[in-house]
Amino acid sequence: MPSLHTNIPNICRLYTNLLQVAADKDVDKFAATVAQMTPYLEKHNNLGLAKQALDRMKQNDVKKFRTMYVSLKLSKMAQHLKISVEQVEKYSTENDIIW
């Protein structure tokens, strides 16, 4: 039976790798790493946490995209209306923006 002392570095290495992949903010790479690590994550009851992190990464990507899309849209509106983007933001509400 292997000792705990010899297993800890291997387990830590796996989680360190997962953290490094998460820091890259590449959803596909993170999902692939989670899929590859599923047996280890299940064994240590961390699969749910990894899936939550994956969902959060996807949410952040959508939020970033929506923010960029709205910003472009507001700038186009400002250009067309010949007013500043700040004025467009002031007079706009989220419900007024057509997605």
N, C-alpha and C positions, 0 to 999 in steps of 0.2 A: 504494500500500500504506500503510495507516494505521500511524502510529508506535506503539510500545509506550507511550510517554508519554500518548497520547490514549486508549488502551484501558484503562489501569489504573484510572482513576476510574470508568469504567463497570462494570468487573468488581467492583471494591470495593463499589460501590453495590448491586449484586445480592446479594453476600454479606452486606453490612450489613443489607439488608432481610430476608434469611433469618434472620439472628441476632435481629433485632427481633421477627419473628413467632415464633421459638422461645421467646423470653423471655416471650411472652404465655401460653405453656403451653396453647395451643388446638390440639389434635391435628388437627382437621379443617382449620383454617386453614393449619397447617404442611404438612399433606399436599397441600393445594391449591397452596401455594407451591412445594413440591418438584416437583410435577407440571408446573407452569408453567415451572420453571427446569430441567427435565430436560435439554434440549439443552446448556445451559451447564455443568451439573454433569457430564454425560458428557464433554464436551469437555475439562474440567479434571480428569477422573478423580476426581470427588468425589461421584458419585451414590451409591456404596456407603456412604460416610460419612453422607450425608443420610438414607439409608434406615435406617442404624443409629440415628441420632438419633431418627427417627420411631418406630422400635420401642421405644427407651428411653422416649420420652414415653408410649407406650401402656402399657408396663410400669409406669411410675410412676402412671398413672391407675388401673390395676387394683390396685396396692398401696395407694394412697390409699383406694380404695373398700373393699377388704377390711379395712383397718384401721378405717375408720369403721363398717363392718358388724359387725365383731367387738366394737368398743367399745360399740356399741348393744346387742349381744347380751349382753355381760358386764354391762352396767348393768341390763338387764332381769332377768338371773339374780340379781344382787345384790339388787335390789328384791324379787324373789319369795322369795329365801332369807333376806332380812333380815340380810344381812351386807354388808360393804364391797366395793367393786369390787376393791380391792387383795387382799382375801381370796379373791375369786373367781379373780383372776389367779394367785394363789399356788397354789391348788388345781387349777387347770385346766392342761391342756396343749393344744397345737394340735390334737392328734389327737382330743381329747374334744369339740371344737367341731363341731357339725353345720353344714355349709355349706348 
